[in-house]
């Protein structure tokens, strides 16, 4: 039995993750001391933003792949049932 896909707009967990990641990629939320901490010459706030951006891209890819209803999938199911 296949589990029916639910549109991402109706999934609250996805919105919470998106909200947290969007807050992490906004640099003015960070304290000024984050600019003074350097890791291999890169400020800590920049590293946090880069990691959060990668996680945001991954979560968007996940939502599109596993939660988005695509017309092609519906057409394939209809063709299988029609043959």
C-alpha positions as CSV (number, residue, x, y, z in Angstrom):
1,X,0.0,0.0,0.0
2,X,1.4,3.4,-1.0
3,X,1.2,6.3,1.3
4,X,-0.4,9.3,-0.4
5,X,1.8,12.3,-0.7
6,X,0.7,15.5,1.1
7,X,1.5,18.9,-0.3
8,X,4.3,20.6,1.6
9,X,2.2,23.7,2.3
10,X,0.0,21.5,4.6
11,X,3.0,20.1,6.5
12,X,3.8,22.2,9.6
13,X,7.1,20.5,10.4
14,X,8.5,21.6,7.0
15,X,7.5,25.2,7.7
16,X,9.2,25.2,11.1
17,X,12.4,23.9,9.6
18,X,12.3,26.5,6.8
19,X,11.7,29.2,9.4
20,X,14.6,28.2,11.5
21,X,16.9,27.9,8.6
22,X,15.8,31.3,7.2
23,X,16.5,32.9,10.5
24,X,20.0,31.3,10.6
25,X,20.9,32.8,7.2
26,X,20.0,36.3,8.3
27,X,23.2,37.8,9.7
28,X,21.8,40.7,11.7
29,X,20.4,38.3,14.3
30,X,23.9,37.3,15.4
31,X,25.8,39.1,18.2
32,X,28.7,41.4,17.3
33,X,31.1,39.0,18.9
34,X,30.5,36.5,16.0
35,X,32.4,38.8,13.7
36,X,35.4,38.6,16.0
37,X,35.6,34.8,16.1
38,X,37.6,33.5,13.1
39,X,37.9,30.0,12.0
40,X,40.6,29.6,9.3
41,X,40.2,33.4,8.7
42,X,36.5,33.2,8.1
43,X,34.1,34.9,10.6
44,X,31.9,32.5,12.6
45,X,28.7,34.2,11.3
46,X,29.8,33.4,7.7
47,X,30.3,29.8,8.4
48,X,26.9,29.5,10.1
49,X,25.2,31.1,7.1
50,X,27.0,28.8,4.6
51,X,26.0,25.7,6.6
52,X,22.4,26.9,7.0
53,X,22.2,27.7,3.3
54,X,23.3,24.1,2.5
55,X,20.8,22.7,4.9
56,X,18.1,24.9,3.5
57,X,18.9,23.7,0.0
58,X,18.8,20.1,1.2
59,X,15.5,20.5,3.0
60,X,13.9,22.2,0.0
61,X,15.1,19.3,-2.2
62,X,13.7,16.8,0.3
63,X,10.3,18.6,0.4
64,X,10.1,18.7,-3.4
65,X,11.2,15.0,-3.8
66,X,9.1,13.4,-1.1
67,X,6.2,15.7,-0.3
68,X,5.3,17.5,-3.6
69,X,2.6,16.0,-5.7
70,X,3.8,16.0,-9.3
71,X,1.5,15.7,-12.3
72,X,3.8,13.2,-14.0
73,X,3.3,10.7,-11.1
74,X,-0.5,11.0,-11.5
75,X,-0.2,10.4,-15.2
76,X,2.0,7.3,-14.7
77,X,-0.5,5.9,-12.3
78,X,-3.3,6.5,-14.7
79,X,-1.4,4.8,-17.5
80,X,-0.7,1.8,-15.4
81,X,-4.3,1.4,-14.4
82,X,-5.5,1.9,-18.0
83,X,-3.4,-0.8,-19.6
